[in-house]
Amino acid sequence: MELTKRDYDLPDSKGHFAEFGGRFVPETLIPALDSLEEHYLAAKENKLFNNELNQLLKYYCGRETPLYKAEEISKELGFNLWLKREDLNHTGAHKINNALGQILLAKKMGKKRIIAETGAGQHGVATAAVAAKFGFECIVYMGEEDIERQKLNVFRMNLMGAEIRPVSSGSKTLKDATNEAIRDWVSNVENTFYIIGSSVGPHPYPMLVRDFQSVIGKETIIQFKELTGLPLPDKLIACVGGGSNALGLFYPFLPYDVEIIGVEAGGKGVNTTQHAATLTKGEFGVLHGAASMMLQNEDGQVTLPHSISAGLDYPGIGPEHSYLSKSKRVKYKTATDDEALDAFKWMSEKEGIIPALETAHAIAYLKQKDNGISKNEHVILNLSGRGDKDVSTVEQSMKKKYE
Amino acid sequence: MNRIQKLFTEKREKLIVYLTAGYPKLNSTKDLVLSAIDSGADMIELGIPFSDPQADGPVIQYSNEKAIKNGINLGIIFDQLEKIRQETSKPIALMGYYNQILKWGLNTFISDCKSLGVDGITIPDLPLCEANEFCKLSKSMNISPILLVAPNTSNENITKISKKAADLIYAVSIIGITGNDLSSRTELKTYLSRIRKYSSTPFMVGFGIRSHNDVKWFNEYSDGAVVGSAIIEKIKNKNDYINSARSFVKKLKGNHG
């Protein structure tokens, strides 16, 4: 069967996805971004670079990750649910795909001091791991509140030799960790490589992170066909914070006729002020180097988001998601803290898979009444990470709930 | 000719004082600006506080955070500017991050600046590659878009940036954020003479400038020195912040009496 395919070739040469994206950073960073872009575009076409990355993805990371039919949940819901098992990657989430790609670029560019920001700690752990492997210095900026709720990941990063710098400004979460990482980069740009963990930031980062993560979707296309004999699934679902796991799955499917749904963190409800539903409730603006949608007040100050999951607790979103939302190519929905907690338990009980709280938001969407999923459809959900890091948060929430 | 263009035709030592609007008190802006001018500031750069000031070190971050808590916003800043303009004819530039300007509306922002007698605008997170519209609109209203260059900006880009800005550029003294330490004078000299050679406009230098000696030295190699973090630090937690500002600005100008 011939597939219908539409062209999709964003971003443009200046890093814009229509009005989104671009480079909104101090002039000091421009030479570094130019140089990064140049090295990346060369590496992308370079056989040796790609071979090295593919070997690492296979033998260090454990790729390819399985596409797994969740039989029990499929039976319960009456459609076919496929899980792309990114939780089975080394370090426990999709983040390592991008960290490996970027550290190879750092090596190429001769920069041996690595900095990163982290929210849930998954990107921090992935970066700490690859930095340890390559023998590079690694500094991870992390909000004080996140350090508290992600103790396990802090310990893992320390074990692998990373230095954690607690961030006490603003919301004490991912937004402020990102500010501090950017300030560090502005001050040490000559010898430092900033490994950004999501498809956010100034061009070329959103493109580069998306490309490194798109191994998820590329594998999925082949696996789905092999397993079902069908050309394409009906729907794709992933959770969206900054949006890298979602774009990793979605991007290779964008030219095809597949319905795509991103699920944002609805926190305590999108009609409260306590959520992180950037596309659902946000406005156009500039944050962390890119034009995109963001949560802000009437004075243009960035407002504090809320989500039970540290990885989604972010007031911005990658510029490409803003574009995909505006162009209506991807639908964006929300799931609340409570729905995510229920989904966390449900997936654990039904399939014996403990998902990350971030991922649990995408899982929660499966149970929403108006989700538009029809009987017998094939739905692929990106199981972006495992939930070991979240067990104490979930334990506390359950205690509260049943007290 | 606007006030900035005029000031930078004068060949003499110039001190540009940065103040955060709404800091330390919501309504301290006017008195602080006017006392800085009384004490010898040749130009004022007034910062619009932002929740996420990427290019700023801890001192200015703190002043931004405090001013926002005080209740400052762009509407209030424009009211304050209106009153300030009635009492001084020194050049005033606004410095703000791009998000707030977008939120106000780029066009409206620039025309409001025009009607309130603002002479220049600096947007630290708007580099050359994104600055086309901003520069075009500003120039059409006779406001100077003050673009920035850094020590790692290439010669070619220094020329491009200065041409695009047309009136004045702001040279960041160091690779870093506001309030960082300065690099060696030898290194600085090489950098500043590179700008002198490749810039088609006058340029002022800022970041890490703290003393009269610094101000004098930078004026030898550029067209003006900006002092920001050092003065914000001086007025931090002072009840008598007006007098602290006055005596510090006088010292920066070399008037100790």
Chai-1 contact restraints between the chains, C-beta under 6 A:
chainA,res_idxA,chainB,res_idxB,connection_type,confidence,min_distance_angstrom,max_distance_angstrom,comment,restraint_id
A,G22,B,E130,contact,1.0,0.0,6.0,A-B,restraint_1
A,R23,B,C129,contact,1.0,0.0,6.0,A-B,restraint_2
A,F24,B,Y98,contact,1.0,0.0,6.0,A-B,restraint_3
A,F24,B,D125,contact,1.0,0.0,6.0,A-B,restraint_4
A,V25,B,D125,contact,1.0,0.0,6.0,A-B,restraint_5
A,P26,B,A55,contact,1.0,0.0,6.0,A-B,restraint_6
A,P26,B,P124,contact,1.0,0.0,6.0,A-B,restraint_7
A,E27,B,P127,contact,1.0,0.0,6.0,A-B,restraint_8
A,E27,B,L148,contact,1.0,0.0,6.0,A-B,restraint_9
A,E27,B,A150,contact,1.0,0.0,6.0,A-B,restraint_10
A,E27,B,T153,contact,1.0,0.0,6.0,A-B,restraint_11
A,T28,B,A150,contact,1.0,0.0,6.0,A-B,restraint_12
A,T28,B,I175,contact,1.0,0.0,6.0,A-B,restraint_13
A,I30,B,P127,contact,1.0,0.0,6.0,A-B,restraint_14
A,P31,B,N152,contact,1.0,0.0,6.0,A-B,restraint_15
A,N179,B,D52,contact,1.0,0.0,6.0,A-B,restraint_16
A,I182,B,Q54,contact,1.0,0.0,6.0,A-B,restraint_17
A,R183,B,I177,contact,1.0,0.0,6.0,A-B,restraint_18
A,V186,B,I177,contact,1.0,0.0,6.0,A-B,restraint_19
A,S187,B,G176,contact,1.0,0.0,6.0,A-B,restraint_20
A,S187,B,I177,contact,1.0,0.0,6.0,A-B,restraint_21
A,V189,B,I175,contact,1.0,0.0,6.0,A-B,restraint_22
A,G285,B,N99,contact,1.0,0.0,6.0,A-B,restraint_23
A,V286,B,Y98,contact,1.0,0.0,6.0,A-B,restraint_24
A,V286,B,N99,contact,1.0,0.0,6.0,A-B,restraint_25
A,D299,B,N73,contact,1.0,0.0,6.0,A-B,restraint_26
A,G300,B,N99,contact,1.0,0.0,6.0,A-B,restraint_27
A,G300,B,Q100,contact,1.0,0.0,6.0,A-B,restraint_28
A,G300,B,K103,contact,1.0,0.0,6.0,A-B,restraint_29
A,Q301,B,S51,contact,1.0,0.0,6.0,A-B,restraint_30
A,V302,B,S51,contact,1.0,0.0,6.0,A-B,restraint_31
A,V302,B,D52,contact,1.0,0.0,6.0,A-B,restraint_32
